Amino acid sequence: MTLRLYNTMSRRAEEVPQRGDELKMYVCGITPYDHSHVGHAMSYIIFDVLRRYLEYRGYRVKHVQNYTDIDDRIIMKANAQGLAYDAVAQAFIDEYESEMRELNITPAHIYPRATREIPQIIEMVEKLVQGGHAYAAEGGDVYFNVRGDAGYGKLSGRDVASISRDYARVESGEQKRDPADFALWKAAKPGEPSWESPWGPGRPGWHIECSAMSFRYLGATLDIHGGGQDLIFPHHENEIAQSEAYTGVKPFVRHWVHNGWLTLSEEKMSKSLGNIITICDALQRFGADGLRLFVLTAHYRAPLSYSEESLESGKRAAERLRTAATLPDPDGPPSDIKPDEFRQRFVDAMDDDLNTAAALASLFDLAREINRARDEGRSVREGQAMLRMLAGVLGLTLKERETTGGAEPFIDLLMQLRNDLRAARQFQLADSVRDRLAELGITLEDGAEGTRWRRRD
């Protein structure tokens, strides 16, 4: 078999062929204005597993993932807290990257940031205006002309007329020719950061950032573009329109891959709704492997419902795999385990639209056979080696989870004591509490919303 993935554009599973020396994969990254939540972890675990499996199957992947480090929400938070917008973004990027390391996420090869790509963005917008695909409005905004793109809506299945009607009901005060048109460049407003451009000071629109970054680092056509299903419209639809208009090359993306939503009480988990469970909290309670197993027991395109019971189950399942993979070998006669049969089951499942649930089933069956053979006093070295290798393809570490031995309440108490000492301006004592916790492997992180603690990486 060959790897087949569901393509959102064609609405069917298609082969992922090897073209040239490398497979170009772009994944939409976070907007760093708040703590990342388990929904983010779900998405990046899925694309980490996709990349790991592609590499296991022999593909050489070039992986780019962006940061949208300028955004209305970042600016609002920065202004409310009296901070620079880039300080807010950097703090949440640092936190996110620490959490990704703890989750054993393979780093992207390049992490471009919108604010560091302004010249490329401006050049792209200029060419779109010159080609008649976009227009500058009074006041310094620049919009993409959606009705000038005959193929607009091909990813989401939406038509321009209905989009115009929907947007006309909710948008006002903008100098668009059509309500469906979207911003490529936004004129500066008081209190906002801005960059000089041919249309006056301003900043890039959301959608153009990804087109500029993907083009600069991966070229005119991507093999795989990934993100959550909530990005299909308008973000990815708009990326297609502006990218293909700019380069004149079709398709912009050969394979669109979208993961399902994580829901909490039947609503999508999102920072804007405020119904989030942070990655930090989930890692402290369930561990990286437990969180991965929670995500991977469902199909990546299906919605996943958050529950404490499911995460506890993931934590216990991780321990079962770890035990089977790491307990000492009896060093007896060879077992009758056939590791290659389990490997083939694993590969067949993953080749079938990344069916991680079925792939995990082969791992648990292998773990059961290892335990049986060990109980019989037989050597299980080959079975354990296969289990560790396949688990690694899924990003599972199978390491014993570090715990604080039930010390969480005491850490919280010491953290509060330090905050009280700082409020009383007893900074030397406060620093000694922080330093002693650091010696024990606990890092305190001070932010605008208070202090949090985490185990040091």
C-alpha positions as CSV (number, residue, x, y, z in Angstrom):
1,M,0.0,0.0,0.0
2,T,0.9,3.7,-0.3
3,L,0.0,6.4,2.0
4,R,-3.5,7.9,1.2
5,L,-4.7,11.0,2.9
6,Y,-8.1,12.7,2.7
7,N,-7.8,15.9,0.6
8,T,-10.2,18.6,1.6
9,M,-10.1,20.1,-1.9
10,S,-11.1,16.9,-3.8
11,R,-13.2,15.5,-0.8
12,R,-11.6,12.0,-1.1
13,A,-8.6,10.1,0.0
14,E,-5.7,10.4,-2.4
15,E,-2.2,9.1,-2.7
16,V,0.6,11.3,-1.3
17,P,3.2,10.9,-4.0
18,Q,6.9,11.6,-3.7
19,R,7.9,14.5,-5.9
20,G,11.5,15.6,-6.2
21,D,13.9,15.6,-3.3
22,E,11.5,16.8,-0.5
23,L,7.9,17.1,0.5
24,K,6.9,20.7,1.3
25,M,4.5,20.9,4.3
26,Y,3.1,24.2,5.7
27,V,1.1,24.2,8.9
28,C,-0.7,27.2,10.3
29,G,0.7,28.2,13.6
30,I,-0.7,30.0,16.7
31,T,-1.6,33.6,17.2
32,P,0.3,34.2,20.5
33,Y,-2.0,36.4,22.5
34,D,-3.0,33.9,25.3
35,H,-2.0,30.5,26.8
36,S,-2.2,27.7,24.3
37,H,-4.9,25.1,25.1
38,V,-5.5,21.4,24.5
39,G,-7.1,22.1,21.1
40,H,-3.8,23.5,20.0
41,A,-2.1,20.4,21.4
42,M,-4.5,18.2,19.4
43,S,-3.7,19.9,16.1
44,Y,0.1,19.9,16.5
45,I,0.2,16.3,17.8
46,I,-1.7,15.3,14.6
47,F,0.7,17.1,12.3
48,D,3.7,15.9,14.2
49,V,2.5,12.3,13.7
50,L,1.9,13.0,10.0
51,R,5.4,14.3,9.6
52,R,6.9,11.5,11.6
53,Y,5.1,8.9,9.6
54,L,6.0,10.6,6.3
55,E,9.6,10.4,7.3
56,Y,9.3,6.8,8.5
57,R,7.9,6.0,5.0
58,G,11.0,7.6,3.4
59,Y,9.8,11.1,2.6
60,R,12.2,14.0,3.2
61,V,9.9,16.6,4.7
62,K,10.5,20.3,4.8
63,H,8.2,21.6,7.4
64,V,7.3,25.3,7.9
65,Q,5.0,26.6,10.6
66,N,4.3,30.3,11.1
67,Y,3.5,32.6,14.0
68,T,0.9,35.3,13.5
69,D,2.7,37.7,15.8
70,I,0.6,40.8,14.9
71,D,-3.1,40.7,15.4
72,D,-6.0,42.8,16.9
73,R,-6.1,40.5,20.0
74,I,-2.3,40.9,20.6
75,I,-2.6,44.7,20.3
76,M,-5.6,44.8,22.6
77,K,-3.9,42.8,25.3
78,A,-0.7,44.8,25.0
79,N,-2.5,48.1,25.2
80,A,-4.6,46.9,28.2
81,Q,-1.5,45.8,30.0
82,G,0.8,48.7,29.0
83,L,3.2,46.4,27.2
84,A,4.7,46.4,23.7
85,Y,2.9,44.1,21.3
86,D,6.0,42.1,20.6
87,A,6.7,41.5,24.3
88,V,3.2,40.0,24.6
89,A,3.7,37.8,21.5
90,Q,7.2,36.7,22.6
91,A,6.1,35.7,26.0
92,F,3.4,33.4,24.6
93,I,5.7,32.1,21.9
94,D,8.2,31.1,24.5
95,E,5.6,29.4,26.6
96,Y,4.2,27.5,23.6
97,E,7.6,26.3,22.4
98,S,8.4,25.0,25.9
99,E,5.1,23.1,25.9
100,M,5.8,21.7,22.4
101,R,9.1,20.3,23.7
102,E,7.4,18.7,26.6
103,L,4.9,17.2,24.2
104,N,7.7,15.7,22.1
105,I,6.6,17.7,19.0
106,T,9.3,17.6,16.3
107,P,10.2,21.3,15.7
108,A,9.4,22.7,12.3
109,H,12.5,23.5,10.2
110,I,11.5,27.2,9.9
111,Y,9.2,29.3,12.2
112,P,8.6,32.5,10.2
113,R,6.9,35.4,11.9
114,A,4.6,37.9,10.2
115,T,6.4,40.9,11.5
116,R,9.7,39.7,10.1
117,E,8.2,39.2,6.6
118,I,6.8,42.7,6.0
119,P,8.9,43.4,2.8
120,Q,7.7,40.1,1.2
121,I,4.1,40.8,2.2
122,I,4.2,44.4,0.7
123,E,5.8,43.1,-2.5
124,M,3.0,40.5,-2.8
125,V,0.3,43.0,-2.2
126,E,1.8,45.5,-4.7
127,K,1.9,42.8,-7.4
128,L,-1.8,41.8,-6.7
129,V,-2.8,45.5,-7.1
130,Q,-0.8,45.9,-10.3
131,G,-2.4,42.8,-11.7
132,G,-5.9,44.0,-11.0
133,H,-6.5,41.3,-8.4
134,A,-6.6,43.9,-5.5
135,Y,-7.3,47.6,-5.0
136,A,-6.4,50.3,-2.6
137,A,-9.3,51.9,-0.9
138,E,-9.6,55.4,0.5
139,G,-7.9,55.7,3.8
140,G,-5.0,53.2,3.1
141,D,-6.7,49.8,3.2
142,V,-6.0,47.3,0.4
143,Y,-8.5,44.6,-0.5
144,F,-8.5,41.5,-2.6
145,N,-11.2,41.6,-5.4
146,V,-13.0,38.3,-4.7
147,R,-15.4,38.5,-7.7
148,G,-12.4,38.7,-10.0
149,D,-11.4,35.2,-9.0
150,A,-13.5,32.7,-10.9
151,G,-12.4,29.8,-8.7
152,Y,-13.1,31.4,-5.4
153,G,-14.9,29.0,-3.0
154,K,-13.5,25.8,-4.5
155,L,-12.1,24.6,-1.1
156,S,-15.0,25.5,1.1
157,G,-17.8,25.0,-1.4
158,R,-19.2,28.5,-0.7
159,D,-20.3,30.8,-3.5
160,V,-19.4,34.5,-3.6
161,A,-23.0,35.7,-3.8
162,S,-23.9,34.1,-0.5
163,I,-20.7,35.3,1.2
164,S,-21.4,38.8,0.1
165,R,-24.9,38.6,1.6
166,D,-23.7,37.2,4.8
167,Y,-20.9,39.8,5.2
168,A,-23.1,42.7,4.3
169,R,-25.2,42.0,7.4
170,V,-22.4,42.2,9.8
171,E,-19.7,44.5,8.4
172,S,-19.9,48.3,8.0
173,G,-17.6,51.3,7.9
174,E,-15.1,49.6,5.4
175,Q,-14.3,51.0,2.0
176,K,-14.8,47.7,0.2
177,R,-16.2,47.4,-3.3
178,D,-17.9,44.1,-2.3
179,P,-18.6,42.8,1.2
180,A,-16.9,39.5,0.3
181,D,-13.5,41.2,-0.4
182,F,-10.9,40.7,2.3
183,A,-8.1,42.9,3.6
184,L,-4.5,42.5,2.4
185,W,-3.3,45.6,4.1
186,K,-4.8,47.5,7.0
187,A,-4.3,51.2,7.5
188,A,-2.8,52.1,10.8
189,K,-5.1,53.2,13.7
190,P,-4.1,55.2,16.7
191,G,-2.3,53.1,19.3
192,E,-1.3,50.4,16.8
193,P,2.1,49.3,15.6
194,S,2.6,50.0,11.9
195,W,5.0,49.8,9.0
196,E,5.5,52.1,6.0
197,S,4.0,51.0,2.7
198,P,3.0,52.4,-0.7
199,W,-0.5,52.9,0.8
200,G,0.7,54.7,4.0
201,P,1.5,53.3,7.4
202,G,-0.3,50.1,8.3
203,R,0.0,46.4,8.9
204,P,-0.7,43.2,7.0
205,G,-4.1,41.4,6.9
206,W,-4.2,37.9,8.4
207,H,-4.5,35.9,5.2
208,I,-1.7,37.5,3.2
209,E,0.9,36.6,5.9
210,C,0.7,32.9,5.3
211,S,0.8,33.2,1.5
212,A,3.9,35.4,1.8
213,M,5.7,33.1,4.2
214,S,4.8,29.8,2.4
215,F,6.0,31.3,-0.9
216,R,9.3,32.6,0.5
217,Y,10.3,29.3,2.2
218,L,8.5,26.6,0.2
219,G,7.8,28.1,-3.3
220,A,4.7,28.5,-5.4
221,T,3.2,25.0,-4.8
222,L,3.0,23.2,-1.5
223,D,2.6,19.4,-1.2
224,I,0.7,19.5,2.0
225,H,-1.0,22.4,3.8
226,G,-2.4,21.7,7.2
227,G,-4.6,23.3,9.9
228,G,-7.8,23.0,11.8
229,Q,-11.2,22.7,10.0
230,D,-12.1,26.1,11.3
231,L,-9.4,27.5,8.9
232,I,-11.0,26.2,5.7
233,F,-13.1,29.4,5.4
234,P,-12.1,32.1,5.2
235,H,-8.4,31.7,5.9
236,H,-7.4,28.9,3.6
237,E,-9.9,29.9,0.9
238,N,-8.3,33.3,0.8
239,E,-4.8,31.9,0.8
240,I,-5.6,30.0,-2.4
241,A,-7.1,33.0,-4.1
242,Q,-4.3,35.5,-3.4
243,S,-1.4,32.9,-3.8
244,E,-2.6,31.6,-7.2
245,A,-3.3,35.2,-8.4
246,Y,0.2,36.3,-7.3
247,T,2.2,33.4,-8.8
248,G,0.0,32.4,-11.7
249,V,0.7,28.8,-10.6
250,K,-2.1,26.3,-9.9
251,P,-2.5,24.5,-7.6
252,F,-1.3,26.5,-4.7
253,V,-1.6,23.3,-2.6
254,R,-1.7,19.7,-3.8
255,H,-3.1,18.2,-0.6
256,W,-5.2,20.0,2.0
257,V,-5.3,18.3,5.4
258,H,-7.6,19.5,8.1
259,N,-8.0,18.1,11.6
260,G,-11.3,18.1,13.5
261,W,-12.2,20.3,16.5
262,L,-11.7,19.6,20.1
263,T,-15.0,20.3,21.9
264,L,-15.9,21.0,25.5
265,S,-19.5,20.7,26.4
266,E,-20.3,20.4,22.7
267,E,-18.6,23.7,21.8
268,K,-15.3,24.1,20.0
269,M,-12.5,24.8,22.5
270,S,-11.1,28.2,21.7
271,K,-9.5,31.1,23.4
272,S,-12.1,33.5,22.0
273,L,-14.9,31.5,23.7
274,G,-12.9,31.2,27.0
275,N,-13.6,27.5,27.4
276,I,-10.0,26.4,27.4
277,I,-8.0,23.8,29.3
278,T,-4.4,24.9,28.9
279,I,-1.7,22.6,27.7
280,C,0.3,23.4,30.8
281,D,-2.5,22.1,33.1
282,A,-3.1,19.0,31.0
283,L,0.6,18.1,30.9
284,Q,0.9,18.4,34.7
285,R,-2.1,16.2,35.2
286,F,-1.8,13.6,32.5
287,G,1.7,13.7,31.0
288,A,2.8,14.0,27.4
289,D,2.2,10.4,26.4
290,G,-1.2,10.4,28.1
291,L,-2.2,13.5,26.2
292,R,-1.0,12.0,22.9
293,L,-2.9,8.8,23.4
294,F,-6.1,10.8,24.2
295,V,-5.7,12.6,20.8
296,L,-4.6,9.5,18.7
297,T,-7.4,7.2,19.8
298,A,-9.7,9.2,17.6
299,H,-9.5,9.8,13.8
300,Y,-7.8,13.1,13.1
301,R,-10.7,14.4,11.0
302,A,-13.3,13.6,13.6
303,P,-14.3,15.9,16.4
304,L,-12.8,15.0,19.8
305,S,-14.7,15.6,23.0
306,Y,-12.6,16.7,26.0
307,S,-13.3,14.7,29.2
308,E,-11.3,14.0,32.3
309,E,-12.1,10.3,32.0
310,S,-10.7,10.1,28.5
311,L,-7.5,11.8,29.5
312,E,-7.1,9.5,32.6
313,S,-7.6,6.6,30.3
314,G,-4.9,7.9,28.0
315,K,-2.5,8.2,31.0
316,R,-3.2,4.6,32.1
317,A,-2.8,3.4,28.5
318,A,0.6,5.1,28.2
319,E,1.7,3.3,31.4
320,R,0.7,-0.1,29.9
321,L,2.8,0.5,26.8
322,R,5.7,1.8,28.8
323,T,5.6,-1.3,31.1
324,A,5.6,-3.7,28.2
325,A,8.4,-1.8,26.4
326,T,10.8,-1.3,29.3
327,L,10.5,-4.1,31.9
328,P,13.7,-6.3,32.0
329,D,13.9,-9.1,29.5
330,P,13.7,-12.6,31.1
331,D,16.6,-13.7,28.8
332,G,15.0,-17.1,28.2
333,P,14.3,-19.0,25.0
334,P,12.9,-16.9,22.1
335,S,9.2,-16.1,22.1
336,D,6.8,-16.9,19.3
337,I,6.1,-13.1,18.8
338,K,6.4,-12.1,15.1
339,P,7.2,-8.4,15.3
340,D,7.0,-7.8,11.5
341,E,3.3,-8.8,11.6
342,F,2.6,-6.1,14.0
343,R,4.6,-3.6,12.0
344,Q,2.6,-4.4,8.9
345,R,-0.7,-3.9,10.7
346,F,0.6,-0.6,11.9
347,V,1.7,0.5,8.5
348,D,-1.6,-0.6,6.9
349,A,-3.5,1.4,9.4
350,M,-1.4,4.5,9.0
351,D,-1.5,4.3,5.2
352,D,-5.3,4.3,5.4
353,D,-5.8,8.1,6.0
354,L,-3.6,8.1,9.1
355,N,-5.8,5.7,11.1
356,T,-4.0,6.2,14.4
357,A,-6.7,4.3,16.4
358,A,-6.1,1.1,14.4
359,A,-2.3,1.7,14.6
360,L,-2.5,2.0,18.3
361,A,-4.5,-1.2,18.5
362,S,-1.6,-3.1,16.9
363,L,0.7,-1.6,19.6
364,F,-1.5,-2.7,22.4
365,D,-1.8,-6.2,20.9
366,L,1.9,-6.4,20.7
367,A,2.3,-5.2,24.3
368,R,-0.1,-8.0,25.4
369,E,2.0,-10.6,23.5
370,I,5.1,-9.2,25.1
371,N,3.6,-9.5,28.6
372,R,2.4,-13.0,27.9
373,A,5.8,-14.2,26.6
374,R,7.5,-12.6,29.6
375,D,5.2,-14.4,32.0
376,E,6.3,-17.6,30.3
377,G,9.9,-16.7,30.9
378,R,10.7,-16.2,27.2
379,S,12.9,-13.5,25.6
380,V,10.9,-10.5,24.4
381,R,13.8,-8.3,23.2
382,E,12.7,-8.2,19.6
383,G,9.1,-7.5,20.4
384,Q,10.1,-4.7,22.8
385,A,12.4,-3.1,20.1
386,M,9.5,-3.1,17.6
387,L,7.1,-1.7,20.2
388,R,9.5,1.2,21.0
389,M,10.2,1.9,17.3
390,L,6.5,2.0,16.3
391,A,5.6,4.1,19.4
392,G,8.3,6.5,18.4
393,V,6.6,7.0,15.0
394,L,3.6,8.2,17.0
395,G,5.8,10.5,19.1
396,L,5.3,8.4,22.3
397,T,8.4,8.5,24.5
398,L,7.4,5.6,26.8
399,K,9.4,7.2,29.5
400,E,8.3,7.1,33.1
401,R,6.3,10.2,33.8
402,E,8.0,12.7,36.1
403,T,5.8,13.6,39.0
404,T,6.0,16.0,41.9
405,G,5.0,13.2,44.3
406,G,1.7,14.9,45.3
407,A,3.6,18.1,46.1
408,E,1.4,20.3,43.9
409,P,-0.4,22.0,46.9
410,F,2.9,22.8,48.5
411,I,4.3,24.2,45.3
412,D,1.2,26.4,45.0
413,L,1.7,27.5,48.6
414,L,5.4,28.4,48.0
415,M,4.5,30.2,44.8
416,Q,1.9,32.3,46.7
417,L,4.4,32.9,49.5
418,R,6.9,34.3,46.9
419,N,4.2,36.5,45.5
420,D,3.3,37.9,48.9
421,L,7.0,38.5,49.6
422,R,7.3,40.4,46.4
423,A,4.2,42.5,47.2
424,A,5.9,43.3,50.5
425,R,9.0,44.3,48.6
426,Q,11.0,41.6,50.3
427,F,12.7,40.7,47.1
428,Q,15.7,38.8,48.5
429,L,13.5,36.4,50.3
430,A,11.2,36.1,47.3
431,D,14.2,35.3,45.1
432,S,15.4,32.6,47.5
433,V,12.0,30.8,47.3
434,R,12.2,30.9,43.5
435,D,15.8,29.7,43.5
436,R,15.0,26.8,45.8
437,L,12.1,25.7,43.7
438,A,14.4,25.9,40.6
439,E,16.9,23.5,42.3
440,L,14.0,21.1,42.7
441,G,13.2,21.3,38.9
442,I,10.3,23.7,39.2
443,T,10.3,26.9,37.1
444,L,8.1,29.9,38.0
445,E,6.8,31.9,35.1
446,D,5.6,35.5,35.8
447,G,3.0,36.9,33.4
448,A,0.5,39.6,33.1
449,E,-2.2,37.2,34.4
450,G,-0.1,36.0,37.4
451,T,2.5,33.4,38.2
452,R,2.4,29.8,37.1
453,W,4.8,26.9,37.7
454,R,6.0,24.1,35.5
455,R,8.5,21.3,35.6
456,R,11.7,22.4,33.9
457,D,12.4,20.7,30.5
